[in-house]
């Protein structure tokens, strides 16, 4: 069970390790939860502290379910690593790439988009092309419940072809049937940058995969690290159970990032 973090003393042994990496989810962690994802915004304080931390440590990464270019626009810092689509797509050093195992599915996702645009006649439905994932947002449909049913029906042939369907809040995602998630993304990040210290921040179920991966690496003695849950009305008990520490909402994250910036040598206001 996560312990409330109100000073960063317990993180000292993690923060002093090098190379050090900070990885954070975006929605609900760096930006407050909003009803329409398009209006989400990373807070100025989070951005400022992330920039300061980045100057002093080897890697700062944003890991999100969003497309990397959207994640990059939201955070607004150039020298971060942006891991999008729950680990399928990476943006680093000016280049975006899809993991090799997911790349073959991009054509299939494009075909699905054409097919669904014809078969689904739902005013308000928004099809978002995220590379290896197609997102179907139905929050603007007049009758979301009816839209949900119609989308599920229309997705049947694609499911039969082996594609994976994930359901989120007023959205379905069609993507590759691969075991790739924020946990595998974090493992890849730790491996690529040979991290000795890692801090991971996240607020929802998809982050639990990363919490578990970090714990596994720690137990194997490969890394010194801690998982911090960001508590909000949607985070749920599992998130609190699997993390090492917790902070209260985005303001708690702002406090923590400010304290980390100071600890690793950045400047306080
Ligand atoms: Mg989140």
Boltz pocket constraint, residues with backbone or C-beta under 6 A from the ligand:
constraints:
  - pocket:
      binder: B
      contacts: [[A, 25], [A, 26], [A, 27], [A, 28], [A, 29], [A, 202], [A, 203], [A, 204]]
      max_distance: 6.0
